[in-house]
Amino acid sequence: MDAELIPGLPDDVALICLLRLPLHALAVARRVCKRWKQEITSPSFYHRRKAAGHAHPIVALVESNPSSRYKNLILFEPTTGVWNKLPTVLDWRVLKWCIFRQVAAVGHELVVIGGGGMRRSAPVHVYNLLTGVRRRGTTMPGPGRISFAFAASAEARMAYVAGGQNEHGKPLRSALAYDVAADAWVCLPDMTRPRRECRGIFVDGAFCVAGGKWRLDWTSEAFDVAEGRWTAKQGKFLGKALIDPLTVVAAEEGRVYSCGRNGVVDVCSDIDGGGCRRLGVFSQELYGFPAHVAAWNGGVMVMGTIRAGKTACILEEGKWRQVAFPAEFTTGCVQSLCSFQL
């Protein structure tokens, strides 16, 4: 007979206790006993946790290390204020030549893709946050590209890449999808036009890409996953949020959150009656500096790098609060940011 999950408690009650653990406690809990490890690392644990309403918002960021050519992958839990740096593995160091890396969440896994070595294909790493296993994914096919759009769909278990430029600086129209579970790349139809220095978000079942050949040629289009084709019909308000090259965006449950260089944060949506609503203005400490934005149900986070290091603010219930950084996390330049529920 299997040992009880928690001695003296029925297993269904004990499982509820495990489902309530914050992310930073799961790594410790996996080492308590074989039964706990079996439960926590099971794919069904993630689905039960979300279904029971015990999933917590997590923000993942890639930062460059000012003291070396290596980069770090860091997790932040807004509800607890806990910061964690994921350990480096040997394969991760092959990315040291990458100028830029991007991160996106697919379910309970993080997909990190490198870009910057234009004569090399972009390497991929996948982090399973339930098992703690980090693996090298299949390298993105084709010639090297930089400045490409990258976003993921948790429901479709796919991460998407589009556009960018090749080693000769030529903007690209090609697009790809990475199946995380199968560790395989799939070629998508080309976009309607080439796009360099583009960005991407996934919202309402579509991979939306914004960019152009030049900054003044900034437009957007979307790849409808269900229909398997590109379309310019993204919705009035989504398109509005994407077409400004100086605005950073994030999507959450069909809503697009945008943050411009003027510090104004808006939410735009084609649902709930549609329209754009102003959420507020972030701290003047970040004003005028490149920023990144992440959103979850009930909160928006703006993070950037200033002269003194990283700084971040969270908007909740119409009020901004400054995020406290532990000393070891204050330095480094933010390269990529994403949010997810776990």
DOMI-656469 format. One record per residue: residue in one letter; x, y, z of N, C-alpha, C, O in turn. Coordinates in steps of 0.1 Angstrom, whole numbers, padded with zeros to 4 digits, always signed. Layout:
N
AXYZXYZXYZXYZ/...
END
This chain:
342
M+0008-0012+0000+0000+0000+0000+0009+0012+0000+0019+0013+0007/D+0005+0022-0008+0013+0035-0008+0011+0042+0005+0001+0042+0011/A+0022+0049+0008+0022+0057+0021+0013+0068+0019+0010+0073+0008/E+0007+0073+0030-0002+0084+0030+0006+0097+0026+0017+0099+0029/L-0001+0106+0019+0005+0118+0015+0009+0126+0027+0021+0131+0028/I+0000+0128+0036+0003+0134+0049-0003+0125+0060-0015+0124+0060/P+0005+0120+0068+0000+0110+0079-0011+0116+0087-0011+0128+0091/G-0022+0109+0088-0033+0113+0096-0044+0120+0088-0055+0123+0093/L-0041+0123+0075-0051+0131+0067-0055+0122+0055-0047+0115+0049/P-0068+0122+0051-0072+0115+0039-0064+0121+0027-0061+0133+0027/D-0061+0113+0017-0053+0118+0006-0059+0130-0002-0052+0138-0007/D-0073+0130-0003-0079+0141-0010-0077+0154-0003-0075+0165-0009/V-0077+0154+0011-0074+0166+0018-0059+0170+0018-0056+0181+0016/A-0051+0160+0018-0036+0162+0018-0032+0168+0004-0024+0177+0003/L-0039+0163-0007-0036+0168-0020-0040+0183-0021-0033+0191-0027/I-0051+0187-0014-0054+0201-0014-0044+0210-0008-0041+0221-0013/C-0037+0205+0002-0026+0212+0009-0015+0214-0001-0009+0224-0002/L-0011+0203-0009+0000+0204-0018-0004+0214-0029+0005+0222-0034/L-0017+0214-0034-0021+0223-0044-0020+0237-0041-0018+0246-0049/R-0020+0240-0028-0020+0254-0023-0005+0259-0021-0004+0271-0019/L+0005+0251-0023+0019+0255-0021+0023+0266-0032+0019+0264-0043/P+0030+0276-0027+0035+0286-0037+0046+0279-0046+0052+0269-0042/L+0049+0285-0057+0059+0279-0066+0072+0277-0060+0078+0266-0062/H+0077+0287-0052+0091+0285-0046+0091+0274-0036+0102+0269-0033/A+0080+0269-0031+0080+0258-0021+0079+0244-0028+0082+0234-0022/L+0075+0244-0041+0073+0231-0048+0087+0224-0049+0087+0212-0048/A+0097+0231-0052+0111+0225-0054+0115+0218-0041+0121+0207-0042/V+0112+0223-0029+0115+0217-0016+0105+0205-0014+0110+0195-0010/A+0092+0207-0017+0083+0197-0015+0086+0184-0023+0083+0173-0019/R+0091+0186-0035+0094+0174-0044+0104+0165-0037+0105+0153-0040/R+0112+0171-0028+0123+0163-0022+0119+0157-0008+0127+0150-0002/V+0107+0159-0004+0102+0154+0009+0101+0138+0009+0106+0132+0018/C+0095+0133-0001+0093+0119-0002+0089+0115-0017+0085+0124-0024/K+0090+0102-0020+0086+0098-0033+0072+0101-0037+0069+0104-0048/R+0063+0099-0027+0049+0101-0030+0046+0116-0034+0039+0119-0043/W+0052+0125-0026+0050+0139-0029+0056+0143-0043+0050+0150-0051/K+0068+0137-0046+0074+0140-0059+0065+0135-0070+0064+0141-0080/Q+0060+0123-0068+0051+0117-0078+0039+0126-0081+0035+0128-0092/E+0033+0131-0071+0021+0139-0072+0024+0153-0079+0018+0157-0088/I+0035+0159-0074+0038+0173-0078+0043+0173-0092+0040+0183-0100/T+0050+0163-0096+0056+0163-0110+0046+0157-0120+0050+0157-0132/S+0035+0152-0116+0025+0147-0125+0019+0159-0133+0015+0169-0127/P+0017+0158-0147+0010+0168-0154-0003+0171-0149-0008+0183-0150/S-0010+0162-0143-0024+0164-0138-0024+0174-0126-0034+0180-0123/F-0012+0175-0119-0011+0184-0108-0013+0198-0112-0020+0206-0105/Y-0007+0202-0123-0009+0215-0128-0023+0218-0132-0028+0229-0129/H-0030+0209-0138-0044+0211-0142-0053+0212-0130-0063+0220-0130/R-0051+0203-0120-0059+0203-0108-0057+0216-0100-0066+0222-0095/R-0045+0221-0100-0042+0233-0093-0049+0245-0099-0055+0253-0092/K-0049+0246-0113-0056+0257-0119-0071+0255-0118-0078+0265-0115/A-0077+0243-0119-0091+0241-0118-0096+0244-0104-0107+0248-0102/A-0088+0242-0094-0092+0245-0080-0090+0259-0076-0094+0263-0065/G-0085+0267-0085-0083+0282-0082-0071+0285-0074-0070+0295-0068/H-0061+0275-0073-0049+0277-0065-0037+0282-0073-0026+0283-0067/A-0038+0284-0086-0027+0288-0094-0024+0303-0090-0033+0311-0087/H-0011+0306-0090-0006+0319-0086+0000+0326-0098+0006+0319-0107/P-0001+0339-0099+0007+0346-0110+0022+0345-0108+0027+0347-0097/I+0029+0343-0119+0043+0342-0119+0048+0351-0130+0043+0351-0141/V+0059+0359-0128+0065+0367-0138+0079+0361-0140+0087+0359-0131/A+0083+0358-0153+0096+0353-0156+0103+0363-0165+0097+0369-0173/L+0116+0365-0162+0123+0375-0169+0137+0370-0173+0143+0363-0165/V+0142+0374-0184+0156+0371-0188+0163+0384-0187+0159+0395-0191/E+0175+0383-0180+0183+0395-0178+0197+0392-0183+0202+0381-0182/S+0204+0402-0188+0218+0401-0191+0226+0405-0178+0222+0413-0171/N+0237+0398-0177+0246+0400-0165+0257+0410-0168+0264+0407-0178/P+0257+0421-0161+0267+0431-0165+0282+0427-0163+0291+0433-0169/S+0284+0417-0155+0297+0412-0151+0302+0401-0160+0313+0397-0159/S+0293+0396-0169+0297+0385-0178+0289+0385-0190+0280+0393-0191/R+0292+0376-0199+0284+0374-0212+0272+0365-0210+0264+0364-0219/Y+0271+0359-0198+0260+0350-0195+0247+0358-0191+0248+0369-0187/K+0236+0351-0192+0223+0357-0189+0216+0349-0179+0218+0337-0178/N+0207+0355-0172+0200+0348-0161+0185+0347-0164+0179+0355-0171/L+0178+0336-0159+0164+0334-0160+0159+0335-0145+0163+0327-0137/I+0150+0345-0143+0146+0348-0129+0130+0347-0128+0123+0350-0138/L+0125+0342-0117+0111+0341-0115+0107+0350-0103+0115+0351-0093/F+0096+0357-0104+0091+0365-0094+0076+0362-0091+0068+0360-0101/E+0073+0360-0078+0059+0357-0075+0053+0370-0069+0056+0373-0057/P+0044+0377-0076+0038+0389-0071+0030+0388-0058+0031+0397-0050/T+0024+0376-0056+0016+0375-0044+0024+0373-0031+0020+0377-0020/T+0036+0367-0032+0045+0365-0021+0057+0374-0020+0063+0376-0010/G+0060+0380-0032+0072+0389-0033+0085+0382-0033+0096+0387-0032/V+0084+0368-0036+0097+0360-0036+0103+0360-0050+0096+0359-0060/W+0116+0362-0050+0124+0361-0062+0133+0349-0062+0138+0345-0052/N+0134+0342-0074+0142+0330-0075+0150+0331-0088+0144+0334-0099/K+0162+0327-0088+0170+0325-0100+0172+0310-0103+0176+0303-0095/L+0167+0307-0115+0169+0293-0119+0183+0289-0122+0191+0297-0128/P+0188+0278-0117+0202+0274-0119+0206+0272-0133+0198+0268-0141/T+0218+0276-0136+0224+0274-0149+0229+0260-0151+0234+0254-0142/V+0227+0255-0163+0232+0242-0167+0242+0243-0178+0243+0254-0184/L+0250+0233-0180+0261+0234-0190+0256+0238-0204+0262+0247-0210/D+0245+0232-0208+0240+0235-0221+0236+0249-0223+0237+0255-0234/W+0232+0255-0212+0228+0269-0212+0239+0278-0216+0237+0289-0223/R+0251+0274-0214+0262+0283-0216+0266+0284-0231+0273+0293-0236/V+0260+0275-0239+0263+0277-0254+0255+0289-0259+0258+0293-0270/L+0247+0295-0251+0239+0307-0255+0247+0319-0252+0242+0330-0255/K+0259+0318-0247+0266+0331-0243+0269+0340-0255+0271+0352-0253/W+0269+0335-0267+0271+0343-0279+0258+0351-0283+0259+0359-0292/C+0247+0347-0277+0235+0353-0281+0234+0367-0275+0236+0369-0263/I+0231+0377-0284+0229+0390-0279+0216+0392-0271+0216+0399-0262/F+0206+0385-0276+0193+0387-0270+0186+0374-0268+0187+0365-0276/R+0178+0372-0257+0170+0360-0255+0156+0364-0251+0154+0374-0245/Q+0147+0355-0255+0133+0358-0252+0127+0346-0244+0131+0334-0246/V+0117+0349-0236+0111+0338-0228+0096+0339-0229+0090+0350-0230/A+0089+0327-0230+0075+0326-0230+0070+0314-0223+0078+0304-0222/A+0058+0314-0217+0053+0303-0209+0043+0295-0218+0034+0300-0224/V+0045+0281-0217+0035+0272-0223+0031+0262-0212+0039+0253-0209/G+0020+0265-0206+0015+0256-0195+0025+0258-0183+0027+0270-0178/H+0030+0247-0178+0039+0248-0167+0054+0247-0171+0063+0244-0163/E+0056+0251-0184+0070+0251-0189+0074+0264-0195+0065+0271-0200/L+0086+0268-0193+0092+0280-0199+0100+0277-0211+0109+0268-0210/V+0098+0284-0222+0106+0282-0234+0114+0294-0236+0109+0306-0237/V+0127+0292-0236+0137+0303-0238+0144+0301-0251+0150+0290-0254/I+0144+0311-0259+0150+0310-0273+0160+0322-0274+0157+0333-0271/G+0172+0318-0280+0182+0328-0282+0182+0334-0295+0176+0328-0305/G+0187+0346-0296+0188+0353-0309+0199+0363-0309+0202+0369-0298/G+0206+0365-0319+0217+0374-0320+0229+0369-0327+0237+0377-0333/G+0231+0356-0328+0241+0350-0336+0236+0348-0350+0230+0337-0353/M+0236+0357-0359+0229+0357-0372+0233+0345-0381+0225+0341-0389/R+0245+0340-0379+0250+0329-0388+0247+0316-0381+0251+0305-0387/R+0240+0316-0370+0237+0303-0363+0222+0303-0361+0216+0313-0359/S+0216+0291-0361+0202+0289-0358+0200+0292-0343+0209+0289-0335/A+0189+0297-0339+0186+0300-0325+0184+0288-0316+0176+0279-0320/P+0192+0286-0306+0190+0275-0296+0178+0277-0288+0173+0288-0285/V+0173+0266-0283+0160+0265-0275+0163+0258-0262+0169+0247-0262/H+0158+0263-0251+0158+0256-0238+0144+0256-0232+0137+0266-0233/V+0141+0245-0226+0127+0243-0220+0129+0240-0205+0137+0231-0201/Y+0122+0247-0196+0123+0245-0182+0109+0240-0177+0099+0247-0178/N+0109+0228-0172+0096+0223-0166+0096+0227-0151+0104+0222-0143/L+0087+0236-0147+0087+0242-0134+0081+0233-0123+0083+0235-0111/L+0074+0222-0128+0069+0212-0118+0080+0202-0115+0081+0198-0103/T+0087+0197-0125+0097+0186-0122+0110+0192-0119+0119+0185-0113/G+0113+0204-0123+0126+0210-0121+0136+0206-0132+0148+0209-0131/V+0131+0199-0142+0140+0194-0153+0142+0205-0163+0132+0211-0168/R+0154+0207-0167+0157+0216-0178+0163+0208-0190+0172+0200-0188/R+0158+0210-0202+0163+0203-0213+0166+0212-0225+0160+0223-0226/R+0175+0207-0233+0178+0214-0246+0168+0210-0256+0166+0198-0259/G+0161+0220-0262+0151+0217-0272+0157+0217-0286+0169+0220-0287/T+0149+0213-0295+0154+0212-0309+0157+0226-0314+0149+0235-0313/T+0169+0228-0320+0173+0241-0325+0163+0246-0336+0159+0238-0344/M+0160+0259-0335+0151+0265-0346+0157+0263-0359+0169+0266-0361/P+0150+0257-0369+0155+0254-0382+0157+0267-0390+0152+0278-0387/G+0165+0265-0401+0167+0276-0410+0179+0284-0406+0186+0282-0396/P+0182+0294-0414+0194+0303-0411+0191+0311-0399+0180+0313-0395/G+0202+0317-0393+0201+0325-0381+0192+0337-0384+0192+0343-0395/R+0185+0342-0374+0177+0354-0375+0178+0361-0362+0179+0355-0351/I+0176+0374-0362+0176+0382-0350+0163+0391-0350+0157+0393-0361/S+0160+0398-0339+0149+0408-0338+0136+0402-0343+0129+0409-0350/F+0133+0389-0340+0121+0383-0344+0110+0384-0333+0113+0386-0322/A+0097+0382-0338+0086+0382-0328+0085+0368-0322+0088+0358-0329/F+0082+0367-0309+0081+0354-0302+0070+0355-0292+0069+0365-0284/A+0061+0345-0292+0050+0345-0282+0045+0330-0281+0049+0322-0290/A+0038+0327-0271+0033+0313-0269+0019+0313-0265+0013+0322-0260/S+0013+0301-0268-0001+0298-0264-0001+0286-0254+0004+0275-0258/A-0005+0289-0242-0006+0278-0232-0016+0267-0236-0013+0255-0234/E-0027+0271-0242-0037+0261-0246-0033+0253-0258-0035+0241-0258/A-0026+0259-0267-0022+0251-0279-0009+0244-0277-0005+0236-0286/R-0002+0246-0266+0011+0240-0263+0021+0243-0274+0030+0235-0277/M+0020+0255-0279+0029+0259-0290+0036+0273-0287+0030+0281-0280/A+0048+0275-0292+0055+0288-0291+0057+0292-0306+0060+0283-0314/Y+0055+0305-0309+0055+0309-0323+0066+0320-0325+0070+0328-0316/V+0072+0319-0337+0083+0328-0341+0079+0333-0355+0074+0326-0363/A+0082+0346-0357+0079+0352-0370+0088+0364-0373+0092+0371-0364/G+0092+0366-0386+0099+0378-0390+0113+0378-0384+0119+0368-0382/G+0118+0391-0383+0132+0393-0379+0140+0396-0391+0135+0400-0402/Q+0153+0395-0390+0162+0398-0402+0173+0388-0402+0177+0382-0392/N+0178+0385-0414+0189+0375-0415+0203+0382-0414+0203+0394-0410/E+0213+0374-0417+0227+0380-0415+0230+0391-0424+0240+0399-0421/H+0223+0393-0435+0225+0404-0444+0216+0416-0441+0216+0426-0448/G+0208+0415-0430+0200+0426-0426+0187+0426-0434+0179+0436-0432/K+0184+0416-0441+0171+0415-0449+0160+0411-0440+0161+0401-0433/P+0149+0419-0440+0137+0415-0432+0131+0403-0437+0131+0400-0449/L+0125+0395-0428+0120+0381-0432+0105+0381-0430+0099+0388-0422/R+0099+0372-0439+0084+0370-0438+0081+0356-0432+0069+0354-0428/S+0091+0348-0431+0088+0334-0426+0084+0333-0412+0087+0342-0404/A+0077+0322-0408+0072+0320-0395+0072+0305-0392+0072+0297-0400/L+0074+0302-0379+0075+0289-0374+0067+0287-0361+0065+0297-0354/A+0064+0274-0358+0058+0271-0345+0066+0260-0339+0069+0250-0345/Y+0068+0261-0325+0075+0250-0318+0066+0243-0309+0060+0249-0300/D+0064+0230-0312+0056+0221-0304+0064+0217-0292+0073+0209-0293/V+0060+0222-0280+0069+0219-0268+0068+0205-0264+0079+0199-0261/A+0057+0198-0264+0055+0184-0260+0063+0175-0270+0069+0166-0265/A+0062+0178-0283+0068+0169-0293+0083+0173-0295+0090+0166-0302/D+0087+0185-0290+0100+0190-0293+0103+0190-0308+0113+0185-0313/A+0094+0196-0315+0095+0197-0330+0090+0210-0335+0081+0217-0329/W+0097+0215-0346+0093+0227-0352+0084+0225-0364+0086+0215-0371/V+0074+0234-0367+0065+0233-0378+0066+0246-0386+0065+0256-0380/C+0067+0245-0399+0067+0257-0407+0053+0262-0409+0044+0254-0411/L+0051+0275-0407+0039+0282-0409+0039+0289-0423+0049+0292-0428/P+0027+0293-0428+0027+0301-0440+0034+0314-0437+0035+0319-0426/D+0040+0320-0448+0047+0333-0446+0037+0344-0443+0025+0343-0447/M+0042+0354-0436+0034+0366-0434+0031+0373-0447+0038+0370-0457/T+0022+0383-0447+0019+0390-0459+0030+0400-0463+0031+0404-0475/R+0039+0403-0453+0050+0412-0456+0061+0409-0447+0059+0404-0436/P+0073+0413-0451+0085+0411-0442+0085+0421-0431+0080+0432-0432/R+0090+0416-0419+0090+0425-0407+0103+0423-0399+0106+0411-0395/R+0110+0433-0397+0122+0433-0389+0120+0440-0376+0111+0448-0375/E+0128+0437-0366+0126+0443-0353+0112+0442-0348+0107+0452-0343/C+0105+0431-0350+0091+0430-0347+0089+0424-0333+0098+0419-0327/R+0077+0425-0328+0073+0419-0316+0060+0411-0317+0053+0413-0327/G+0058+0402-0308+0046+0393-0309+0039+0391-0296+0046+0391-0285/I+0026+0389-0296+0019+0385-0285+0008+0375-0289+0005+0375-0301/F+0004+0367-0280-0007+0357-0283-0020+0361-0276-0020+0361-0264/V-0030+0363-0284-0043+0367-0277-0055+0363-0286-0054+0363-0298/D-0065+0358-0280-0078+0354-0287-0075+0344-0298-0081+0345-0308/G-0067+0334-0295-0064+0324-0304-0056+0327-0316-0056+0320-0326/A-0049+0339-0315-0041+0343-0327-0027+0348-0322-0025+0354-0311/F-0017+0345-0330-0003+0350-0328-0002+0364-0336-0002+0364-0348/C-0002+0375-0328-0002+0388-0334+0012+0393-0335+0020+0393-0325/V+0016+0398-0347+0030+0403-0349+0029+0417-0354+0021+0421-0363/A+0037+0426-0348+0038+0440-0352+0052+0444-0356+0062+0440-0349/G+0054+0451-0367+0067+0456-0371+0066+0459-0386+0056+0458-0392/G+0078+0462-0391+0078+0466-0406+0093+0466-0410+0102+0462-0403/K+0095+0470-0423+0108+0472-0428+0116+0483-0421+0128+0482-0418/W+0108+0493-0417+0114+0505-0410+0104+0509-0399+0093+0505-0399/R+0109+0517-0390+0101+0521-0378+0088+0529-0383+0078+0527-0377/L+0090+0537-0394+0078+0544-0399+0069+0535-0407+0058+0540-0411/D+0073+0523-0409+0064+0514-0417+0059+0503-0407+0058+0491-0411/W+0054+0507-0395+0050+0498-0385+0035+0494-0387+0027+0503-0385/T+0033+0482-0390+0019+0476-0391+0019+0463-0384+0028+0459-0378/S+0007+0457-0384+0006+0444-0377-0004+0435-0385-0012+0439-0393/E-0002+0422-0382-0011+0411-0387-0011+0400-0377-0003+0399-0368/A-0021+0390-0379-0022+0380-0369-0024+0366-0376-0030+0365-0387/F-0018+0356-0370-0019+0342-0375-0030+0335-0367-0029+0333-0355/D-0041+0333-0374-0053+0326-0367-0049+0311-0367-0048+0304-0377/V-0048+0306-0354-0043+0292-0353-0054+0282-0358-0050+0272-0364/A-0066+0285-0355-0077+0276-0359-0078+0275-0375-0080+0264-0380/E-0077+0287-0381-0078+0287-0396-0065+0285-0403-0065+0282-0415/G-0054+0286-0396-0041+0283-0402-0036+0293-0412-0030+0290-0422/R-0040+0306-0410-0037+0316-0420-0035+0330-0413-0040+0332-0402/W-0028+0339-0421-0025+0352-0416-0037+0361-0420-0042+0359-0431/T-0041+0370-0411-0051+0380-0414-0048+0393-0408-0042+0394-0398/A-0053+0404-0414-0051+0417-0408-0063+0420-0399-0063+0431-0392/K-0073+0411-0398-0084+0414-0389-0082+0409-0375-0085+0398-0371/Q-0076+0418-0367-0072+0415-0353-0082+0421-0344-0082+0418-0332/G-0091+0429-0348-0099+0437-0339-0094+0451-0338-0082+0453-0338/K-0103+0460-0337-0100+0474-0337-0090+0478-0326-0081+0485-0329/F-0093+0473-0314-0085+0478-0303-0072+0471-0301-0062+0477-0297/L-0071+0458-0305-0059+0451-0305-0049+0458-0315-0038+0460-0312/G-0054+0461-0327-0046+0467-0337-0040+0481-0332-0029+0484-0335/K-0049+0488-0325-0045+0501-0320-0033+0500-0310-0024+0508-0310/A-0034+0489-0302-0023+0488-0291-0010+0483-0298+0001+0486-0292/L-0011+0477-0309+0001+0471-0315+0009+0480-0324+0021+0478-0326/I+0003+0490-0330+0009+0498-0341+0019+0508-0337+0025+0515-0346/D+0020+0511-0324+0030+0521-0320+0043+0514-0316+0043+0506-0306/P+0054+0516-0323+0067+0509-0320+0073+0513-0307+0082+0506-0302/L+0068+0524-0301+0074+0528-0288+0066+0523-0276+0069+0526-0264/T+0055+0515-0279+0047+0510-0268+0050+0495-0266+0051+0487-0276/V+0050+0491-0253+0052+0477-0250+0038+0471-0246+0030+0478-0241/V+0036+0459-0249+0023+0453-0248+0024+0439-0241+0034+0432-0242/A+0013+0435-0235+0011+0422-0229-0003+0418-0230-0012+0427-0230/A-0006+0405-0231-0020+0400-0233-0024+0391-0221-0015+0383-0217/E-0036+0392-0217-0041+0383-0207-0056+0381-0208-0064+0391-0207/E-0061+0369-0210-0075+0366-0211-0082+0375-0221-0093+0381-0218/G-0077+0377-0233-0084+0384-0243-0082+0399-0242-0088+0407-0250/R-0075+0404-0233-0072+0418-0231-0058+0422-0234-0049+0414-0231/V-0055+0433-0240-0042+0438-0243-0038+0450-0234-0045+0460-0234/Y-0028+0448-0227-0023+0459-0218-0011+0466-0225-0002+0459-0230/S-0012+0479-0226-0001+0486-0233+0005+0497-0224-0002+0502-0215/C+0018+0500-0226+0025+0509-0218+0034+0517-0227+0043+0511-0233/G+0032+0530-0228+0040+0539-0237+0051+0545-0229+0052+0545-0217/R+0060+0552-0237+0071+0560-0231+0066+0571-0222+0074+0576-0214/N+0054+0575-0224+0049+0586-0215+0044+0581-0202+0039+0589-0194/G+0045+0568-0200+0042+0562-0187+0027+0558-0185+0023+0553-0175/V+0019+0560-0195+0005+0557-0194+0002+0542-0197+0008+0537-0207/V-0005+0536-0188-0009+0522-0190-0024+0521-0193-0032+0526-0186/D-0027+0514-0205-0041+0513-0209-0044+0498-0211-0035+0490-0212/V-0057+0494-0210-0061+0481-0213-0071+0483-0224-0080+0491-0223/C-0069+0475-0235-0078+0475-0247-0084+0461-0249-0077+0451-0247/S-0096+0461-0253-0103+0448-0255-0114+0449-0265-0121+0459-0266/D-0116+0438-0273-0128+0437-0282-0139+0430-0275-0150+0427-0281/I-0137+0426-0262-0147+0419-0255-0153+0428-0244-0148+0439-0242/D-0162+0424-0236-0168+0432-0225-0172+0445-0230-0171+0455-0223/G-0178+0446-0242-0182+0459-0248-0172+0466-0255-0175+0476-0262/G-0160+0461-0255-0149+0467-0262-0144+0481-0257-0150+0486-0247/G-0134+0486-0263-0129+0499-0259-0116+0499-0251-0111+0488-0248/C-0110+0511-0249-0098+0512-0242-0100+0519-0229-0108+0529-0229/R-0094+0515-0218-0095+0522-0205-0082+0525-0199-0073+0516-0199/R-0080+0537-0195-0068+0541-0188-0067+0536-0174-0076+0538-0166/L-0056+0529-0171-0054+0523-0158-0046+0532-0149-0047+0531-0137/G-0037+0540-0155-0029+0549-0146-0016+0552-0152-0013+0548-0164/V-0007+0559-0145+0006+0563-0150+0016+0557-0140+0015+0559-0128/F+0026+0550-0145+0036+0544-0136+0045+0554-0130+0046+0565-0135/S+0053+0549-0121+0062+0557-0114+0072+0565-0123+0076+0560-0133/Q+0074+0578-0120+0082+0586-0128+0097+0581-0128+0105+0586-0136/E+0100+0572-0119+0114+0567-0119+0117+0559-0132+0128+0559-0136/L+0106+0554-0138+0108+0546-0150+0106+0555-0162+0109+0550-0174/Y+0101+0567-0161+0097+0575-0172+0109+0577-0182+0119+0581-0178/G+0106+0574-0194+0116+0577-0205+0126+0566-0207+0134+0566-0216/F+0125+0555-0199+0134+0544-0201+0127+0532-0207+0115+0531-0206/P+0134+0524-0215+0127+0512-0221+0121+0503-0210+0128+0500-0200/A+0109+0499-0212+0102+0491-0202+0096+0478-0208+0096+0476-0220/H+0092+0469-0199+0085+0457-0203+0073+0456-0194+0073+0461-0183/V+0063+0450-0199+0050+0449-0192+0045+0434-0192+0047+0427-0201/A+0039+0430-0180+0033+0417-0179+0020+0419-0172+0018+0429-0164/A+0010+0411-0174-0003+0412-0169-0009+0399-0164-0005+0388-0170/W-0017+0399-0154-0024+0387-0149-0037+0392-0144-0040+0404-0143/N-0045+0382-0140-0059+0386-0135-0058+0394-0123-0055+0389-0112/G-0060+0407-0124-0060+0416-0112-0048+0424-0111-0047+0432-0101/G-0038+0423-0120-0026+0430-0118-0018+0433-0131-0019+0425-0140/V-0010+0444-0131-0002+0447-0142+0012+0451-0136+0013+0458-0127/M+0023+0446-0142+0036+0449-0138+0044+0456-0149+0044+0451-0160/V+0050+0467-0146+0059+0474-0155+0073+0473-0149+0076+0477-0138/M+0083+0468-0157+0096+0466-0153+0106+0472-0163+0104+0471-0175/G+0116+0479-0158+0126+0484-0167+0140+0485-0161+0142+0482-0149/T+0150+0489-0168+0163+0491-0163+0167+0506-0164+0166+0512-0174/I+0171+0511-0152+0175+0525-0151+0189+0525-0148+0196+0515-0147/R+0195+0537-0146+0209+0539-0143+0213+0531-0131+0225+0526-0130/A+0205+0531-0121+0208+0525-0108+0206+0510-0108+0209+0503-0098/G+0200+0504-0119+0197+0490-0119+0182+0488-0124+0176+0496-0130/K+0177+0476-0120+0163+0473-0123+0153+0480-0114+0156+0483-0102/T+0142+0484-0119+0131+0489-0111+0118+0484-0117+0117+0481-0129/A+0108+0483-0108+0095+0477-0112+0084+0482-0104+0086+0485-0092/C+0072+0484-0109+0060+0488-0102+0048+0478-0106+0048+0473-0117/I+0039+0476-0097+0027+0468-0099+0015+0476-0097+0014+0483-0087/L+0006+0476-0106-0007+0483-0105-0018+0473-0101-0021+0463-0108/E-0023+0475-0089-0034+0467-0084-0045+0476-0078-0042+0484-0070/E-0057+0473-0082-0069+0481-0077-0067+0496-0079-0070+0504-0070/G-0061+0500-0090-0059+0514-0093-0048+0521-0086-0047+0533-0088/K-0039+0513-0079-0028+0520-0072-0015+0513-0075-0014+0501-0077/W-0005+0521-0077+0009+0516-0080+0016+0513-0067+0015+0520-0057/R+0023+0502-0067+0033+0500-0056+0046+0495-0061+0047+0488-0071/Q+0056+0500-0055+0070+0497-0059+0073+0483-0055+0070+0478-0044/V+0080+0476-0064+0084+0462-0062+0098+0462-0055+0107+0469-0059/A+0099+0455-0044+0112+0454-0037+0121+0443-0043+0117+0432-0045/F+0133+0447-0047+0143+0438-0052+0153+0434-0041+0159+0443-0035/P+0155+0421-0039+0167+0417-0030+0180+0422-0037+0181+0423-0049/A+0190+0424-0029+0203+0429-0033+0208+0422-0045+0214+0428-0055/E+0207+0408-0045+0213+0401-0056+0206+0402-0069+0210+0397-0080/F+0194+0408-0069+0186+0409-0081+0185+0423-0087+0177+0426-0096/T+0192+0433-0081+0190+0447-0085+0198+0450-0098+0193+0459-0105/T+0209+0443-0100+0217+0446-0112+0212+0438-0124+0203+0429-0122/G+0217+0440-0136+0213+0433-0148+0203+0441-0156+0194+0448-0150/C+0203+0439-0169+0194+0446-0178+0183+0436-0182+0186+0425-0187/V+0171+0440-0181+0159+0432-0185+0159+0431-0200+0159+0441-0207/Q+0158+0419-0205+0157+0416-0220+0143+0412-0224+0139+0415-0235/S+0137+0404-0216+0124+0398-0219+0116+0395-0207+0122+0392-0196/L+0103+0396-0208+0094+0394-0197+0081+0387-0201+0076+0389-0212/C+0076+0378-0193+0064+0371-0195+0057+0368-0182+0064+0367-0172/S+0044+0366-0183+0037+0362-0170+0028+0350-0174+0024+0348-0185/F+0025+0342-0163+0017+0330-0165+0011+0326-0151+0015+0332-0141/Q+0003+0317-0151-0004+0312-0139+0002+0298-0136+0002+0289-0145/L+0006+0295-0124+0011+0282-0120+0007+0280-0105+0010+0269-0100/
END
